[in-house]
Amino acid sequence: MKRTVVLLALMLLCCLTVGSAQSLEEMVEGATPGDLDVIEVRQDERAENRRVSEGFAESVLPSPSGMLSFERLFTFVKSLMAELFGEDYDENSGTETAGAGSEDEDMPGDVDNSEQPKEPEDTKPLSGYEAIPIRAGAAGSGSEFMQRTEKMTPAQREEAILAEILAGNIPSFLREFKEIEVSRKLKDGKVHVIKYKVMPDVLAIGSDSDFVRMPMSPLAAQTIADKFACILPTTQMSDDIYSHAETKLTPSPMSGGQYKNWQQRMTKNEFYTEHQRLVEEKCRKAGHQNGMLIAGHKKDVIITNFLNSHKDNVVIYGWHDSRNGGKPIQGYGWGHEVTYADYSHGIRLIANEVEVDGEKMDIKDVLADPTLSKLLSKEGPVKNTRAHRK
């Protein structure tokens, strides 16, 4: 503030001085002989201060209209202030900027309005399905994976499946889970609402443009679910996902006369690849876009209390068929041992974090609750939510 007052005072003084100043010739012409010594002294003083006076004179030369050039005057005064106070001035606004060690820095009552650098905001680390690794640029495509594992044993292929998915080699659209909202009147007489998030399609390996939906045993599926804080669906959840699906496909069985010796080929890569082709053909006809919630094309590997007494089995359910009112072709199926997987199986991940009546809960706590479990289970409470029993 003090600097501003001094600046304005100097500008006013300069204007008044210029308006009333006499040239040296005028002073000599009107002087008496006794005044000449004084004039000579003043002339010497002018020579001694030539740098300042010439700069000042240049800055205040009249404009063609006879008025002083304010811009030149202002520039001169600004330079003079810089010499007097050791300050720098902003070229555009003419405002002063205090340098390091200036007296204004510690003046009480001064307010520093300069914008302070913002500290980085705390970010919550990714967890659950959001922490699935980003797919590497060098990751193989779905068709490449099928070729590479063609001659592997089922156990070797399962290890390869785990390695690819845990490393993030899945299509990007699988990372955007879809929300399912269900409301039911429960035994407490109240209507409860649950919201939970599901993978829009079953697990697949590869890129967005070249991927294969990948069947696997509940052993591998549970390992992946544990890693990304998810579970597999119940029969009730499988039904609800189908009813909410944006794309509902009819099943594509590969049994019967069209595929010879199909019983021996169901678990082979050739059937996995062929079923992928059949499903993609139906997707195109249905106008499906990757990332939309889709169902009906695969059977779900599920969690159920039935596994408590059948620990060495895989339980499958689904293949809902719109031609049959959306009812599943496959009811509870437990005819295969725990390492089994064939072309018709799909792994759908469900996020652990859910919302019940507006409150966040763990889906496992919901399934274990005597009342709330009916939101997600036809069986009542499901206390063991693993797809296989150790």
N, C-alpha and C positions, 0 to 999 in steps of 0.2 A: 504494500500500500504506500509506504514512504517513497519507494522508487517511482511510483506512478505520479505522486504529487510533485516530486522534483522534476520529472520529465515534463509535465504540463507547465510548470513554472518557467523552465528554461525555454520552452517553445514560445510562451507568451513574451518573455524578455527579449528573445531574438527578434520576434516580429516588431516589437516596439522600437528596438535598437535600429533595425533596418529602416523603419519608417522615418526616423528622425536623424539618421547619421548623415554627416557631411563627408564629401570626398576630400582627399588631401589637397587637391587643386583649389576647392572652395575655401578651405581653411587658410591657405597661403594668400589667396586673393583678398580676403577680408581681414588679414592680420596686420597688426602694427609691428614696427621693427622689434619691439621688446618681446613680441610673441614668437619670433622666429626660432629662438633657442628651444622653446617648448615644442614647437613643431618638429624640429630636428630630433628631439628625444622621442617624440611619438613615432616619427618615421623609423628610428632605430628599433623601437619596440615592435613595430609591425614587421620589420625584417626578421627580428629574432623569433617571432611567432608566426612566420610565414605559413608553416604547414597547417596550423589550425585555421588562421584567418582566410587562407586561400580556399580551404575546404568549405568554410562557412560561406564565403562570398559566392562560391560556385553553387552551393546548395540553395541560396536564396535569390538567385538571379530572377528578375521579374519575367513573367510570361508575356507574350505579345500584347495581352490586354492590360499590362501594367501591374497585375497582381503577383504576389510572391508564389513561387512553386511550393506548395505545402509538402508534396512528396519529397522534394529535395531537402527542405527544411527538416522534415521528420527523420530522413536518413542521416543527416548530419548530427542532429541531436542524439539519435540512437547510438551513433558511433562514439560521440563524446561521452555519453553515459557509460558505455562499455569501458572506455579508458579510465573514467573516474572511479567506477565501482567494481571493475573486473567482472562484469556480468555479460551473459550472452542473451540475445534477443531473438525471438521467433520471427523469421522473415515475413511470414504471412500476416500474423496478427499484431506484431509489435510488442507482444507481452514478454516480460522478462522470465528467464529460467535460471533459478539459482544454481550456481556451480557448487562443486564440492567445497565444503568449508565455508560457505557464505553465511553471513550472520542471520539470514532469514530462516535457516534450517532449524535453529533452536529457539526462535522467537515464540514466547507463550501466546496462545490464542490463535496462532496460524493453523489453518486446516489444510491438510494435504488431500487435494481432490484428485490427484493422479490415480489412474487405474492400477490397482495392484495385480500382479500375476496370479491367476487362479490356480489353486492347488488341484491336482488330479482328484476326481471324485473316487471314493472307495467303490470298487466293483465287486459284486458277489461272485465268488468262483463258481464256474459251471459245475453242475452235479447232475446225477441221474442220466436220463436219456440225452440231455443237452450236452453232456460231456463225451458223447460218442466222438472219437477222433475224426478230424477232417480227412477226407479221402486223399491219399497221396497222388500226385500227378502221374507217377510211374506205376500206380496200381493196375493190375490186370483187369480186363473186361470180363463179363460173365461168360462169353463164349470161350475166351482163352482159359478161364478156370475149368470149364467143363472138359476141354481138350487135355489140359494138364493132369486132371485127376481121373481120366477115362480108365486107366488100367490099375488104379489104386484099389486096395481092399476097402470095404465100408469103414473100417476103423481108421485107416490112413486118410480117407477122404474126410471123415469127421474132424480129424485133427487139422486138416487144411482149411475146412470151413470155419472152424473156431479162429484160426490164425488170421484169416482174411477179415472176418467181421469184427473181431476185437481190435484190429488195426484200422478200422474205419472204412474198409472197402465195400461200402454200400451206396446205393443211389442217394443223391442229396434229398430227394422228395420224401424219403422215409424218415428224415429227421424232424419233419414238421408234423407233430402229433395232432390228432383231431379230438375235439371235445365231444363227449357223449353226455347228455343230460337226461336223467330218468327220475320220475317222481312216483312214489307208491304209498298207499295207505298201509301202515304196518299194524302190528298187533296192539300197539299202545293207543290205537285210535287216531293217530295223527298222520298227516301226509308229510313225508320226508322227501327231500330232493338231494340227489347226488350228482356231482359232475366229475368225470374222470377222463383222462386223455389216453388215446390209443394210437398205435402206429397205423397210418392210413392204408397200408398194404402189409402183406407178410414179409418176413425178412428175405432179402435178396443179396446177391453178390454182383458187383460190377458198377458200371457208370450209368448215368441217366439214359444214355442212348443204347447201351449194350449191357443188360443185366439178366440174371436168371433167378427166379424165385426158388429159394433153396430149402428143400425138405431136410430135416435132421432129427436125431433122436431127442427125447426129453432130457437126456444127460447134457448134451451140448446146448440145448435151448435154455436149460436152467442156469448153466454157467454164464451165458450171455445176459440173461435177465438179472442175475445177481450183480454182474459187473455194472449195469446201467440202471440200477434201482428200479426194476420192473418186475412184474409177474406175468404169468400166462392167464388166459381168460377161464372163467367158469362157463358152464353151459348157458346160464342166464346172460352173462356178458356177451357170449357168442351170438345169442338171439338178438340182444339189444344193438349190437354193432351192425348186424344185418339190417335191422329195421331202420337204422339211421344212415345206412350206406347211400352215397350219392350214385354209385354204380352197382347195380345188382346183376351179377352174371349167373347164368344157369351152369350147373356142373358139367364137366367134360370128362366122363369116365373113359378109360382106355382099355377096358376089359371087353371080351367078346371076340368075334371073328375077324374084326378089322386088324387086330394086332395079335399075330400068332405067338403062341407060347408066352402070353402076357404075364402069367404068374411068375415066370422066371426072370422077367425083364422089368418088373415094377420098381425095383430098387436100383436099376442101372442108370447111368448118366444119359443114355439115349432116350429113356422115357422121361427123365427130368427135362431134357431139351425139347422133346416133342410136345410135352404138356405146356411148356412155356410158349411154344408157337401157337397152340390151340387157344390158350388164354389171351394172348396178344391179339389174335385175329378177332376174338369176340370183343375185346376192348375197343378196337378200331370201329367195329360195327356199332357199338353202343355209344361212340363219341366220348369215351373215357379219356381223361387227361391225367397223367401221372401226378400224384399228390392228392387227388380226390379220394374220399373214403370208398373203398371197394370191398365187396364181400360176395360169397356164393361160389367163388372159383376154387377155393381150397377148403379142406377139412382142418379144424383147429385141433392142435395138441392142447389139452386142457388140464386144469387142476380140479380135483374132486376128492371127497372123502372116501370114495371107492378105493383109492390108492392105499388107504390105511391097511386094507386087507389084501391088496394085490401089489406089493411093493416092486415086483419084478416086471410089471407091465407098463406099456404106454397106453393112455386112454385118449381116444380121438372122438370128435363130435363135429357135425356140421354138414357142409355141402347143402346149404339152404337152397330150395328150388322155387322160384316164382311161379312155376307151372303147377305147383302143389300148395299154393297159398303161403309160400315162404317157409314151409316146414322143412326140416333137415332130412336128407336122405339117410345120413349116417347118424344113428342114435349113439348111445354109449357104446363105444367099441373098445374092447380090451383084449382082443385075440392075439396080440403080438407082444413079444418080450421087449424090455426097456431099451434095447439098442436098435430097435427096428425103425425104419423110415422108408416111405415110398413116395412116388411122384405126386400123390394126392394130398400129402400133408403140408401144412403151412404153420409158421410160427408168428403169432401176433403178440407184440409186446404191449403191456398196459403199465402206465406210470404209477409208481407207488403213492405219490402225493395226490390226494383227491380233496374234494370239498363237499361237505355234508351240511345242509341247512346253513350255508354261508361260512362254515368253520372248516379250516384245514385239518385233515386227518391223514393217517397212514392207511392205505387200503387194506393192509393186513389186520389192523384194529377193527375196521368196519366189518370184515369177513368173520372175525372172531366174536363180534357182538351178538348176543341172543336176539336182539330186535333189529338192529340196522343191517345185519347180514342179509336179510331178505331183499335188500336193495340190489344185491349183486349175486345172490345164490338161491337156487331152487331147493337146495338141500338144508337150508338153515346155516348155522355157523360152520365155517371151514377154518379150523385152527392151524392146519398144516397147509401152507399155500405153495408148496413145492410140487413141481411136475413129476418128480420121482422121489422115492423114499430111500434114504441111506440105510 
